[in-house]
Amino acid sequence: MNRQELRTSIAVGLLYLIRMMGLFMVIPVLPLAGDEFELSTTLLIGFAIGIHGLTQGLFQIPFGMLSDRVGRKKIIAVGLVLFTVGSSVAALAENVYWLIIGRALQGCGAIASTLLALVSDLTRLEQRTKSMALIGAAIASSFGLALLIGPILFNQYGAKSIFVFSAVSGLIGLWILFAIIPSPLIHSQNLDLKFQLMDAKRAVFSFSLWRLNISTFILHYLL
């Protein structure tokens, strides 16, 4: 890997780390934080946890396709801003409904697919496996760090401190995006093949992909 590819891989890995920690940190503590939010019930707290993943799933594909038109970094910046705003709303929430709105906005900053596309734009095909390995290590680290840092912040300062941490992380992510990651000169699309509707249809009805999707869903559901 050359210097640009290594720098890009590390920087994108850090963005994944920031983004995924915002998802994982609340999982072990938010069920215990009902007293911090007015009008909260077990059902609504569960909804606040789950809506992040729902909105993230809804916006992944549209953001990825939009990045082909307007540029990767612009969409990633929009996603990080949404994540930061959502974290701020959740940090300031007085009742559970504002918490749900904040969590939904956090999830709307769905940049995972666009980040992978950016890596494809900035790395050579023969070096992409190494880049993905670095990013995978960052994602795995985010889970461990989140389960460590989240409970510490919760015990010391309450659940809202986790969202303050996430908001600050989002701002750091914006700095990383514009200060460290170079802008791609070209946008690769699915290994340089233009997106075709027939390809989408085959993907939707592919048994192998559905088997993978269902397995991943069950894994995350149990988690």
C-alpha positions in Angstrom: 0.0 0.0 0.0 1.2 3.5 -0.8 1.0 6.4 1.7 -2.3 7.7 0.3 -3.9 4.2 0.5 -2.7 3.7 4.0 -3.7 7.1 5.2 -7.2 6.7 3.6 -7.6 3.2 5.2 -6.7 4.4 8.6 -8.8 7.6 8.4 -11.9 5.7 7.1 -11.4 3.1 9.8 -11.5 5.9 12.4 -14.7 7.2 10.8 -16.2 3.7 11.1 -14.9 3.6 14.7 -16.7 6.8 15.6 -19.9 5.9 13.8 -20.2 2.4 15.2 -19.4 3.4 18.8 -22.4 5.7 18.5 -24.5 2.7 17.8 -22.9 0.3 20.3 -22.3 2.4 23.4 -25.9 2.8 24.3 -26.8 -0.9 24.0 -25.8 -2.0 27.5 -26.8 1.2 29.3 -29.9 2.7 27.8 -32.3 0.0 29.2 -31.1 1.2 32.6 -31.5 4.9 31.9 -35.3 5.2 31.9 -35.3 7.4 35.0 -33.4 10.1 33.1 -36.1 10.6 30.5 -39.7 11.6 31.3 -42.6 9.5 30.0 -40.3 6.6 29.4 -41.5 3.0 29.4 -39.7 -0.2 28.6 -41.3 -0.3 25.2 -40.3 3.3 24.3 -36.7 2.8 25.6 -36.5 -0.3 23.4 -37.8 1.7 20.5 -35.2 4.3 21.1 -32.5 1.7 20.9 -33.9 0.0 17.8 -34.9 3.0 15.7 -31.2 3.9 15.1 -30.7 0.7 13.2 -34.0 1.1 11.3 -33.2 4.6 10.0 -29.7 3.6 9.2 -30.9 0.6 7.1 -33.4 2.8 5.3 -30.8 5.4 4.3 -27.8 3.3 3.4 -28.7 2.6 -0.3 -30.1 6.0 -1.1 -27.0 7.7 0.3 -24.7 5.3 -1.5 -26.5 6.0 -4.9 -26.6 9.7 -4.2 -22.9 9.8 -3.6 -22.4 8.6 -7.2 -24.0 11.8 -8.3 -22.8 14.5 -5.9 -19.6 13.0 -4.5 -18.6 10.7 -1.7 -17.3 13.3 0.8 -20.3 15.5 0.5 -22.6 12.7 1.4 -20.3 11.5 4.2 -20.3 15.1 5.6 -24.1 15.2 5.5 -24.2 11.8 7.3 -21.8 13.0 10.0 -23.7 16.2 10.5 -27.0 14.3 10.9 -25.2 12.0 13.4 -23.9 14.9 15.3 -27.2 16.7 15.4 -29.0 13.5 16.4 -26.5 13.0 19.2 -27.0 16.6 20.4 -30.8 16.2 20.4 -30.5 13.0 22.4 -28.1 14.6 24.9 -30.5 17.5 25.5 -33.6 15.3 25.5 -35.9 15.8 28.6 -38.3 13.1 27.6 -38.2 9.8 25.8 -39.8 11.1 22.6 -37.0 13.6 22.0 -34.6 10.7 22.8 -36.3 8.7 20.0 -36.0 11.6 17.6 -32.3 12.0 18.4 -31.6 8.3 17.9 -33.5 8.4 14.6 -31.4 11.3 13.4 -28.3 9.5 14.5 -29.3 6.6 12.3 -30.1 8.8 9.4 -26.4 9.5 9.1 -26.0 6.2 7.3 -22.5 6.5 5.7 -21.2 2.9 5.9 -21.9 2.1 2.2 -20.5 5.5 1.1 -17.4 5.0 3.1 -16.7 1.7 1.4 -17.3 3.4 -2.0 -14.8 6.1 -1.0 -12.2 3.4 -0.2 -12.8 1.8 -3.6 -12.2 5.2 -5.2 -8.9 5.8 -3.4 -7.3 2.4 -3.4 -6.1 0.1 -6.1 -7.9 -3.1 -6.6 -5.0 -5.3 -5.6 -4.6 -3.3 -2.3 -8.3 -3.2 -1.4 -8.3 -6.4 0.7 -5.6 -4.9 3.0 -7.7 -1.7 3.3 -10.8 -3.6 4.1 -8.9 -5.6 6.7 -7.8 -2.4 8.5 -11.4 -1.1 8.4 -12.7 -4.5 9.7 -10.2 -4.2 12.6 -11.6 -0.7 13.4 -15.2 -2.0 13.4 -14.3 -4.8 15.7 -12.4 -2.5 18.0 -15.4 -0.1 18.1 -17.6 -2.8 19.7 -15.1 -3.6 22.4 -14.3 0.1 23.2 -18.1 0.9 23.2 -18.8 -1.8 25.8 -16.0 -0.4 27.9 -16.5 3.3 27.6 -20.3 3.4 27.5 -20.8 1.9 31.0 -18.0 4.1 32.5 -19.6 7.3 31.2 -23.0 6.1 32.3 -21.8 5.3 35.8 -20.0 8.6 36.2 -22.2 11.1 34.3 -25.4 9.4 33.2 -26.7 8.3 29.8 -26.8 11.7 28.3 -23.0 11.9 28.6 -22.8 9.1 26.0 -24.6 11.3 23.5 -22.3 14.2 24.3 -19.4 11.9 23.6 -21.0 10.9 20.3 -21.6 14.5 19.2 -18.0 15.5 19.9 -16.9 12.3 18.0 -19.0 13.4 15.0 -17.2 16.8 14.9 -13.9 15.0 15.1 -15.1 12.8 12.2 -15.8 15.9 10.1 -12.3 17.1 10.7 -10.8 13.7 9.7 -12.9 13.7 6.5 -11.7 17.1 5.2 -8.3 17.3 6.8 -6.9 13.8 6.2 -8.9 12.0 3.5 -8.1 13.1 -0.1 -10.9 13.8 -2.6 -11.2 11.1 -5.2 -10.7 12.1 -8.8 -13.0 9.4 -10.1 -15.9 7.5 -8.6 -15.8 3.7 -9.1 -19.1 2.1 -9.3 -19.3 -1.6 -8.5 -15.8 -2.4 -9.8 -16.2 0.2 -12.6 -19.5 -1.3 -13.9 -22.5 1.1 -14.0 -25.3 0.2 -11.7 -28.0 -1.6 -13.7 -31.6 -2.3 -12.6 -31.3 -5.9 -13.6 -28.3 -6.2 -11.3 -30.5 -4.9 -8.5 -33.3 -7.3 -9.3 -30.9 -10.3 -9.3 -29.5 -9.1 -6.0 -33.0 -8.8 -4.4 -34.0 -12.3 -5.5 -30.6 -14.0 -4.9 -31.0 -17.0 -2.6 -27.3 -16.8 -1.5 -27.6 -13.1 -0.6 -30.8 -13.7 1.3 -29.2 -16.5 3.3 -26.3 -14.1 4.2 -28.7 -11.3 5.0 -30.9 -13.4 7.2 -27.9 -14.9 9.0 -26.5 -11.4 9.7 -30.0 -10.2 10.9 -30.2 -13.1 13.3 -26.7 -12.5 14.6 -27.4 -8.8 15.3 -30.8 -9.6 16.7 -29.3 -12.0 19.2 -26.6 -9.4 20.0 
